Amino acid sequence: MDDTGRDRGILSEADRAYLRGEAEFSSVQSERNARARIRDRLFEAVRDFELLVEQLDERDRELVFEKRFGSMAGTEAFDALVSALALLYRGIDDTELEFEELLNEAVNVAEAGEGRAATVDLDVTYERLSPESLLHKLESGEELSLTELAYLHGHDDVSRDRLARYVAEDEPVDDGRIQSKVTEF
């Protein structure tokens, strides 16, 4: 992800550099303060979504999502939106709230603005990821999603050379992905 030169969002450029591991602080207290500021801004940003859903003009929303995200290159928009949902999904798991209930309500709040109601059925099946099981899938000729490849790529027990043996440059890749995690591979 190349986010240098971007305007400030929830994170400042210094926050982004810190989270990418590109910046260090002069003291432990400075680092604690930065982490606290990031947490506070994230908390308040999530709280701002209610106001945005209720009061943001439809045209403004469209200009952000249709125009700006729609004009982003490659999978950048896809990755950004997947990451936003992933953060909320993981964050909701840290609360006592049920994701499926919140998802159902969120979809219905959005659809009510269009004069519709929706029924949301979510079926999540969990599978434990391990380098061994994913390498076994590769060795037996099965395809991996980019998320699975990213997991292998980021795992210390799997060398890039070993993984590269299974990934052909001309092979199509499953769209269930966060492409930016493996683009550098």
C-alpha positions in Angstrom: 0.0 0.0 0.0 1.5 3.3 -1.1 -0.2 5.9 1.0 2.4 8.6 1.1 1.2 12.0 0.2 -2.4 11.2 1.2 -4.5 13.7 3.2 -5.1 13.0 6.8 -7.9 10.6 7.6 -8.2 8.9 10.9 -4.5 8.5 10.8 -1.9 11.2 10.2 1.1 10.5 8.0 3.2 10.1 11.1 0.7 7.5 12.4 0.8 5.6 9.1 4.6 5.6 9.2 4.6 4.3 12.8 2.1 1.5 12.1 4.1 0.5 9.0 7.2 0.3 11.3 9.0 3.1 9.5 9.1 5.5 12.4 10.3 5.3 16.0 9.7 7.4 19.0 12.3 9.0 21.2 10.7 7.6 24.3 8.3 4.9 25.5 6.0 7.6 26.7 5.9 9.2 23.2 4.9 5.9 21.7 2.2 5.3 24.3 0.8 8.8 23.6 0.8 8.1 19.8 -1.0 4.8 20.3 -3.6 6.4 22.6 -4.2 9.2 20.1 -4.8 6.5 17.4 -7.2 4.6 19.6 -9.1 7.7 20.5 -9.4 8.9 16.9 -10.5 5.4 15.8 -13.2 5.3 18.5 -14.5 8.7 17.6 -14.4 8.0 13.9 -16.6 4.9 14.3 -19.0 6.9 16.4 -19.1 9.5 13.6 -20.5 6.9 11.2 -24.0 7.3 12.8 -24.0 11.0 11.9 -22.7 10.2 8.4 -25.3 7.6 7.7 -28.1 9.9 9.0 -26.9 13.3 7.6 -24.4 12.9 4.9 -25.9 14.1 1.6 -26.4 11.2 -0.9 -24.5 13.2 -3.5 -21.5 13.5 -1.1 -21.6 9.8 -0.4 -21.7 9.0 -4.1 -18.8 11.3 -4.8 -16.7 9.5 -2.2 -17.6 5.9 -3.2 -18.6 6.1 -6.8 -16.2 8.7 -8.0 -13.2 8.4 -5.7 -13.2 4.7 -4.9 -14.4 4.0 -8.4 -11.4 5.7 -10.0 -8.8 4.0 -7.8 -6.3 1.8 -9.7 -6.3 -2.0 -9.6 -7.5 -3.5 -6.4 -6.8 -0.5 -4.2 -10.5 0.3 -3.6 -11.4 -3.3 -3.1 -8.6 -3.7 -0.5 -9.5 -0.5 1.3 -13.2 -1.5 1.7 -12.4 -5.1 2.6 -10.0 -3.8 5.2 -12.6 -1.4 6.6 -15.1 -4.2 7.0 -12.4 -6.6 8.4 -11.5 -4.0 11.1 -15.2 -3.6 12.0 -15.7 -7.4 12.0 -12.7 -8.0 14.3 -13.7 -5.0 16.5 -17.2 -6.2 16.9 -15.8 -9.6 18.0 -14.1 -7.7 20.8 -17.5 -6.6 22.1 -20.4 -8.5 23.5 -22.4 -7.7 20.4 -23.3 -10.2 17.7 -21.9 -9.5 14.2 -24.8 -11.1 12.3 -27.3 -9.0 14.3 -25.3 -5.8 13.6 -24.9 -6.7 10.0 -28.6 -7.3 9.6 -29.5 -4.0 11.2 -26.8 -2.1 9.2 -28.1 -3.5 5.9 -31.7 -2.6 6.9 -30.7 1.0 7.9 -29.1 1.4 4.5 -32.0 -0.2 2.7 -34.6 1.8 4.6 -33.2 4.9 2.9 -34.3 3.3 -0.4 -37.7 2.3 0.9 -36.8 -1.4 1.3 -36.3 -3.9 4.0 -33.8 -6.8 3.7 -33.3 -10.2 5.2 -29.6 -11.0 5.8 -28.4 -14.6 6.1 -24.8 -15.0 7.1 -23.1 -18.3 7.2 -19.5 -18.3 8.4 -17.5 -21.5 8.4 -14.2 -21.3 10.2 -11.1 -23.2 9.1 -7.9 -22.9 11.0 -5.1 -21.6 8.7 -1.7 -23.3 9.1 1.4 -23.2 6.9 1.3 -27.0 6.7 -2.3 -27.3 5.5 -1.9 -24.5 3.0 1.4 -25.9 1.6 -0.3 -29.3 1.4 -3.1 -27.7 -0.7 -0.5 -26.2 -3.0 1.4 -29.4 -3.3 -1.7 -31.3 -4.3 -2.5 -28.7 -7.0 -5.3 -26.8 -5.3 -5.5 -23.1 -5.7 -5.2 -20.7 -2.8 -6.9 -17.4 -2.4 -4.7 -14.3 -2.2 -5.6 -14.1 1.5 -4.2 -17.6 2.0 -1.1 -16.7 -0.1 -0.7 -13.6 2.0 -0.9 -15.7 5.2 1.9 -18.0 3.8 3.9 -15.1 2.6 3.8 -13.5 6.0 4.6 -16.6 7.9 8.2 -17.1 9.2 8.2 -20.8 8.5 7.7 -20.5 4.8 10.4 -19.0 2.6 9.6 -16.9 -0.4 11.6 -19.3 -2.6 9.5 -22.2 -1.5 6.3 -20.4 -2.0 7.4 -19.1 -5.4 7.7 -22.7 -6.7 3.9 -22.9 -6.5 2.9 -19.5 -7.9 3.0 -19.1 -11.6 3.0 -15.5 -12.9 0.5 -16.2 -15.6 -2.0 -18.1 -13.4 -5.3 -16.4 -12.6 -5.8 -15.7 -9.0 -9.0 -16.2 -6.9 -10.8 -12.9 -6.4 -11.4 -13.6 -2.7 -8.4 -11.4 -1.8 -6.6 -8.6 -0.3 -4.2 -8.3 -3.3 -2.0 -5.6 -1.9 -0.7 -8.1 0.7 0.9 -10.3 -2.0 1.6 -7.8 -4.8 5.2 -7.4 -3.6 5.6 -11.2 -3.7 
